Amino acid sequence: MTMADKDLDLMLRAARDDTTPLGDGLRARILADAVPAAVAQAASGADRVRAWIGGLVGVPAAAVLGLWLGMAQPTVVLEFVPADVGVDTADAALMDEIFGTVWSEEDAG
């Protein structure tokens, strides 16, 4: 059976407007289930140190990868750059001297 959005909205509104208190047994079971889950999610000091080390190593690694892609592998980058990004003739000639590849549509023929 499928439910329309209107039916779901009506059910959620009815649940939100319900002011009947939970029974003591149900409340105790919910809280008992929540405690182990909260303890499992709490980060220890070692987890925080590993996260910091990951950030300290990851950010420079991403920067080096970006430089390597931009400088050593420009054709890989240019595959994802739109063709209408306009590179003027002087810049295209300079980049052609540096990288030895075609940088403008006029040169591509």
Residue pairs with C-beta under 8 A, 6 or more apart in sequence:
22 30
43 51
69 76
69 77
70 77
74 95
74 99
74 101
75 101
78 103
83 105
87 95
87 103
87 104
88 104
89 104
89 106
91 103
92 103
92 104
92 106
92 107
95 101
95 103
96 102
96 103
96 107
102 108
